[in-house]
Amino acid sequence: MPRTTQNKTGGPGKARAPKQARSRRTLESLFDACTRLLDERAFVDVTVKDIVAEAGSSAGSFYARFESKHELLHALHARMHDSAREGVADAVERLDGAKLPPGPFAKLLVGSAVRLQAVHAGLLRAVLIESLTDRVFAQRGQQLVRDTGDALASALDAKGSSRARRARAIESALLAVMAILDQELFYGAALLGERRIRPAERIARLERIALAAMNLPNRST
């Protein structure tokens, strides 16, 4: 009997929400333990035994919820994406109908992507590697990009551009920024040149990349 639901891409998705508080705490402890371990080592070097030991749980509790560590990774990835969607929705709500020209919009987009990478670096690194053999990870990521483009299209001020075009422009910008961030996960400062680039310069560079990818006029900053 499967222990996870199916997400909209057809692959394994979120773990079933436990009804009892104790069971919810156990699930959260497994999530947190795996996240901490992925910040320290590669997914291939993390075992179920490591996860349950880190969580202070048991193998029985783990296998009551997941068939394998790969299924847990899928659940973590799906949960991260749900959180990212909620963050996008909150950003749109805070704007309260206001529209941002491309310059400030790029700041919003880049800031969100950088924060997501900083919080979930180990998980994202693991997912990038596993996506080479499991296309569901990539499909889930592509769906998030599409959802983000659609959700934020109403917040981008670009006169003469249809909502559909704004959504696609946002997708292009997000993909371009994510490509750089993904490389940084593996190669770090080596990609930024011989000299050490300050954080502000790094963000400004990513914002320029986002603007170029959107290919929309930057009427104000």
TORDRENBA-567985 format. One record per residue (C-alpha): residue in one letter; x, y, z. Coordinates in nm, 3 decimals, always signed. Example, Ala and Ser with C-alpha at 12.3 -4.5 7.8 and 13.67 -1.06 7.14 Angstrom:
aa=A&px=+1.230&py=-0.450&pz=+0.780
aa=S&px=+1.367&py=-0.106&pz=+0.714
***
This chain:
aa=M&px=+0.000&py=+0.000&pz=+0.000
aa=P&px=+0.158&py=+0.332&pz=-0.103
aa=R&px=+0.245&py=+0.573&pz=+0.175
aa=T&px=+0.250&py=+0.893&pz=-0.029
aa=T&px=+0.005&py=+1.078&pz=-0.246
aa=Q&px=+0.067&py=+1.161&pz=-0.609
aa=N&px=+0.150&py=+1.518&pz=-0.699
aa=K&px=+0.025&py=+1.690&pz=-1.013
aa=T&px=+0.324&py=+1.566&pz=-1.214
aa=G&px=+0.226&py=+1.206&pz=-1.148
aa=G&px=+0.518&py=+1.118&pz=-0.923
aa=P&px=+0.549&py=+1.063&pz=-0.549
aa=G&px=+0.452&py=+1.369&pz=-0.353
aa=K&px=+0.360&py=+1.472&pz=-0.003
aa=A&px=+0.345&py=+1.228&pz=+0.285
aa=R&px=-0.005&py=+1.177&pz=+0.416
aa=A&px=-0.076&py=+1.420&pz=+0.696
aa=P&px=-0.084&py=+1.225&pz=+1.024
aa=K&px=-0.391&py=+1.281&pz=+1.238
aa=Q&px=-0.235&py=+1.244&pz=+1.583
aa=A&px=-0.005&py=+1.511&pz=+1.731
aa=R&px=+0.257&py=+1.253&pz=+1.826
aa=S&px=+0.264&py=+1.113&pz=+1.476
aa=R&px=+0.295&py=+1.465&pz=+1.332
aa=R&px=+0.593&py=+1.531&pz=+1.558
aa=T&px=+0.757&py=+1.209&pz=+1.444
aa=L&px=+0.709&py=+1.303&pz=+1.080
aa=E&px=+0.852&py=+1.651&pz=+1.140
aa=S&px=+1.150&py=+1.503&pz=+1.322
aa=L&px=+1.225&py=+1.280&pz=+1.020
aa=F&px=+1.197&py=+1.578&pz=+0.785
aa=D&px=+1.423&py=+1.792&pz=+1.004
aa=A&px=+1.676&py=+1.516&pz=+1.050
aa=C&px=+1.707&py=+1.449&pz=+0.678
aa=T&px=+1.738&py=+1.822&pz=+0.609
aa=R&px=+2.021&py=+1.859&pz=+0.859
aa=L&px=+2.205&py=+1.559&pz=+0.719
aa=L&px=+2.174&py=+1.690&pz=+0.363
aa=D&px=+2.337&py=+2.014&pz=+0.475
aa=E&px=+2.637&py=+1.807&pz=+0.588
aa=R&px=+2.676&py=+1.536&pz=+0.326
aa=A&px=+2.560&py=+1.405&pz=-0.011
aa=F&px=+2.228&py=+1.223&pz=-0.034
aa=V&px=+2.403&py=+0.906&pz=-0.150
aa=D&px=+2.591&py=+0.900&pz=+0.182
aa=V&px=+2.278&py=+0.940&pz=+0.394
aa=T&px=+2.112&py=+0.616&pz=+0.505
aa=V&px=+1.777&py=+0.546&pz=+0.666
aa=K&px=+1.972&py=+0.441&pz=+0.974
aa=D&px=+2.138&py=+0.785&pz=+0.979
aa=I&px=+1.804&py=+0.962&pz=+0.946
aa=V&px=+1.627&py=+0.776&pz=+1.226
aa=A&px=+1.929&py=+0.814&pz=+1.453
aa=E&px=+1.941&py=+1.188&pz=+1.389
aa=A&px=+1.566&py=+1.211&pz=+1.445
aa=G&px=+1.576&py=+1.005&pz=+1.765
aa=S&px=+1.321&py=+0.777&pz=+1.603
aa=S&px=+1.314&py=+0.417&pz=+1.482
aa=A&px=+1.328&py=+0.229&pz=+1.156
aa=G&px=+0.971&py=+0.111&pz=+1.219
aa=S&px=+0.848&py=+0.470&pz=+1.246
aa=F&px=+1.032&py=+0.558&pz=+0.925
aa=Y&px=+0.896&py=+0.269&pz=+0.720
aa=A&px=+0.546&py=+0.329&pz=+0.850
aa=R&px=+0.560&py=+0.655&pz=+0.657
aa=F&px=+0.807&py=+0.606&pz=+0.371
aa=E&px=+0.914&py=+0.313&pz=+0.161
aa=S&px=+1.267&py=+0.449&pz=+0.115
aa=K&px=+1.488&py=+0.750&pz=+0.169
aa=H&px=+1.408&py=+0.852&pz=-0.190
aa=E&px=+1.040&py=+0.875&pz=-0.103
aa=L&px=+1.131&py=+1.095&pz=+0.193
aa=L&px=+1.335&py=+1.317&pz=-0.040
aa=H&px=+1.032&py=+1.352&pz=-0.267
aa=A&px=+0.817&py=+1.448&pz=+0.031
aa=L&px=+1.071&py=+1.708&pz=+0.142
aa=H&px=+1.092&py=+1.851&pz=-0.210
aa=A&px=+0.714&py=+1.869&pz=-0.244
aa=R&px=+0.686&py=+2.038&pz=+0.096
aa=M&px=+0.949&py=+2.295&pz=-0.003
aa=H&px=+0.754&py=+2.373&pz=-0.319
aa=D&px=+0.429&py=+2.414&pz=-0.125
aa=S&px=+0.608&py=+2.659&pz=+0.103
aa=A&px=+0.746&py=+2.847&pz=-0.198
aa=R&px=+0.398&py=+2.879&pz=-0.349
aa=E&px=+0.268&py=+3.014&pz=-0.020
aa=G&px=+0.551&py=+3.267&pz=-0.020
aa=V&px=+0.456&py=+3.385&pz=-0.368
aa=A&px=+0.092&py=+3.417&pz=-0.267
aa=D&px=+0.192&py=+3.618&pz=+0.041
aa=A&px=+0.407&py=+3.850&pz=-0.173
aa=V&px=+0.117&py=+3.916&pz=-0.410
aa=E&px=-0.115&py=+3.978&pz=-0.115
aa=R&px=+0.128&py=+4.227&pz=+0.041
aa=L&px=+0.139&py=+4.425&pz=-0.284
aa=D&px=-0.239&py=+4.470&pz=-0.248
aa=G&px=-0.295&py=+4.520&pz=-0.620
aa=A&px=+0.011&py=+4.739&pz=-0.677
aa=K&px=+0.232&py=+4.668&pz=-0.977
aa=L&px=+0.611&py=+4.675&pz=-0.983
aa=P&px=+0.812&py=+4.792&pz=-1.285
aa=P&px=+1.075&py=+4.544&pz=-1.409
aa=G&px=+1.361&py=+4.681&pz=-1.193
aa=P&px=+1.193&py=+4.647&pz=-0.852
aa=F&px=+1.022&py=+4.330&pz=-0.971
aa=A&px=+1.362&py=+4.173&pz=-1.047
aa=K&px=+1.470&py=+4.257&pz=-0.690
aa=L&px=+1.166&py=+4.076&pz=-0.554
aa=L&px=+1.219&py=+3.772&pz=-0.776
aa=V&px=+1.592&py=+3.741&pz=-0.713
aa=G&px=+1.554&py=+3.797&pz=-0.339
aa=S&px=+1.299&py=+3.516&pz=-0.316
aa=A&px=+1.513&py=+3.275&pz=-0.516
aa=V&px=+1.828&py=+3.351&pz=-0.316
aa=R&px=+1.647&py=+3.302&pz=+0.015
aa=L&px=+1.502&py=+2.971&pz=-0.104
aa=Q&px=+1.848&py=+2.846&pz=-0.196
aa=A&px=+2.001&py=+2.963&pz=+0.130
aa=V&px=+1.739&py=+2.786&pz=+0.343
aa=H&px=+1.727&py=+2.463&pz=+0.139
aa=A&px=+2.081&py=+2.436&pz=-0.001
aa=G&px=+2.140&py=+2.074&pz=+0.100
aa=L&px=+1.799&py=+1.959&pz=-0.019
aa=L&px=+1.833&py=+2.140&pz=-0.353
aa=R&px=+2.180&py=+1.995&pz=-0.408
aa=A&px=+2.045&py=+1.645&pz=-0.350
aa=V&px=+1.748&py=+1.704&pz=-0.579
aa=L&px=+1.967&py=+1.831&pz=-0.861
aa=I&px=+2.170&py=+1.510&pz=-0.854
aa=E&px=+1.871&py=+1.279&pz=-0.815
aa=S&px=+1.686&py=+1.454&pz=-1.100
aa=L&px=+1.941&py=+1.306&pz=-1.339
aa=T&px=+1.775&py=+0.967&pz=-1.289
aa=D&px=+1.431&py=+1.066&pz=-1.156
aa=R&px=+1.249&py=+1.309&pz=-1.383
aa=V&px=+0.974&py=+1.376&pz=-1.126
aa=F&px=+1.206&py=+1.613&pz=-0.941
aa=A&px=+1.257&py=+1.818&pz=-1.257
aa=Q&px=+0.886&py=+1.810&pz=-1.342
aa=R&px=+0.800&py=+1.937&pz=-0.996
aa=G&px=+1.048&py=+2.220&pz=-1.035
aa=Q&px=+0.913&py=+2.311&pz=-1.377
aa=Q&px=+0.560&py=+2.321&pz=-1.238
aa=L&px=+0.669&py=+2.557&pz=-0.962
aa=V&px=+0.827&py=+2.790&pz=-1.219
aa=R&px=+0.504&py=+2.794&pz=-1.421
aa=D&px=+0.291&py=+2.850&pz=-1.112
aa=T&px=+0.517&py=+3.134&pz=-1.000
aa=G&px=+0.500&py=+3.301&pz=-1.340
aa=D&px=+0.122&py=+3.281&pz=-1.345
aa=A&px=+0.087&py=+3.405&pz=-0.985
aa=L&px=+0.324&py=+3.700&pz=-1.023
aa=A&px=+0.214&py=+3.814&pz=-1.370
aa=S&px=-0.045&py=+4.045&pz=-1.217
aa=A&px=+0.225&py=+4.213&pz=-1.007
aa=L&px=+0.455&py=+4.305&pz=-1.298
aa=D&px=+0.402&py=+4.647&pz=-1.456
aa=A&px=+0.497&py=+4.624&pz=-1.822
aa=K&px=+0.269&py=+4.832&pz=-2.041
aa=G&px=+0.194&py=+4.690&pz=-2.382
aa=S&px=+0.262&py=+4.338&pz=-2.261
aa=S&px=-0.015&py=+4.083&pz=-2.216
aa=R&px=-0.055&py=+3.890&pz=-1.892
aa=A&px=+0.050&py=+3.571&pz=-2.071
aa=R&px=+0.366&py=+3.737&pz=-2.199
aa=R&px=+0.448&py=+3.870&pz=-1.852
aa=A&px=+0.404&py=+3.521&pz=-1.706
aa=R&px=+0.640&py=+3.373&pz=-1.964
aa=A&px=+0.890&py=+3.653&pz=-1.906
aa=I&px=+0.888&py=+3.579&pz=-1.533
aa=E&px=+0.944&py=+3.210&pz=-1.605
aa=S&px=+1.244&py=+3.295&pz=-1.823
aa=A&px=+1.390&py=+3.522&pz=-1.555
aa=L&px=+1.340&py=+3.264&pz=-1.282
aa=L&px=+1.498&py=+2.987&pz=-1.488
aa=A&px=+1.799&py=+3.206&pz=-1.568
aa=V&px=+1.853&py=+3.299&pz=-1.204
aa=M&px=+1.802&py=+2.942&pz=-1.084
aa=A&px=+2.059&py=+2.814&pz=-1.335
aa=I&px=+2.322&py=+3.041&pz=-1.179
aa=L&px=+2.219&py=+2.951&pz=-0.824
aa=D&px=+2.227&py=+2.579&pz=-0.908
aa=Q&px=+2.583&py=+2.611&pz=-1.035
aa=E&px=+2.683&py=+2.802&pz=-0.724
aa=L&px=+2.557&py=+2.513&pz=-0.511
aa=F&px=+2.831&py=+2.297&pz=-0.658
aa=Y&px=+3.109&py=+2.538&pz=-0.749
aa=G&px=+3.056&py=+2.832&pz=-0.514
aa=A&px=+3.278&py=+3.138&pz=-0.547
aa=A&px=+3.482&py=+2.978&pz=-0.827
aa=L&px=+3.204&py=+3.080&pz=-1.066
aa=L&px=+3.220&py=+3.442&pz=-0.959
aa=G&px=+3.575&py=+3.504&pz=-1.080
aa=E&px=+3.913&py=+3.527&pz=-0.914
aa=R&px=+3.825&py=+3.820&pz=-0.691
aa=R&px=+3.579&py=+3.786&pz=-0.410
aa=I&px=+3.244&py=+3.938&pz=-0.508
aa=R&px=+3.054&py=+4.110&pz=-0.231
aa=P&px=+2.698&py=+3.988&pz=-0.159
aa=A&px=+2.547&py=+4.311&pz=-0.291
aa=E&px=+2.738&py=+4.275&pz=-0.619
aa=R&px=+2.622&py=+3.916&pz=-0.650
aa=I&px=+2.258&py=+4.016&pz=-0.604
aa=A&px=+2.293&py=+4.304&pz=-0.850
aa=R&px=+2.440&py=+4.063&pz=-1.106
aa=L&px=+2.148&py=+3.825&pz=-1.064
aa=E&px=+1.902&py=+4.112&pz=-1.100
aa=R&px=+2.065&py=+4.215&pz=-1.430
aa=I&px=+2.037&py=+3.856&pz=-1.550
aa=A&px=+1.669&py=+3.848&pz=-1.453
aa=L&px=+1.599&py=+4.174&pz=-1.635
aa=A&px=+1.778&py=+4.055&pz=-1.948
aa=A&px=+1.583&py=+3.728&pz=-1.941
aa=M&px=+1.250&py=+3.914&pz=-1.908
aa=N&px=+1.338&py=+4.133&pz=-2.207
aa=L&px=+1.096&py=+4.398&pz=-2.087
aa=P&px=+1.158&py=+4.775&pz=-2.063
aa=N&px=+1.287&py=+4.888&pz=-1.724
aa=R&px=+1.102&py=+5.220&pz=-1.700
aa=S&px=+1.201&py=+5.294&pz=-1.341
aa=T&px=+1.405&py=+5.157&pz=-1.051
***
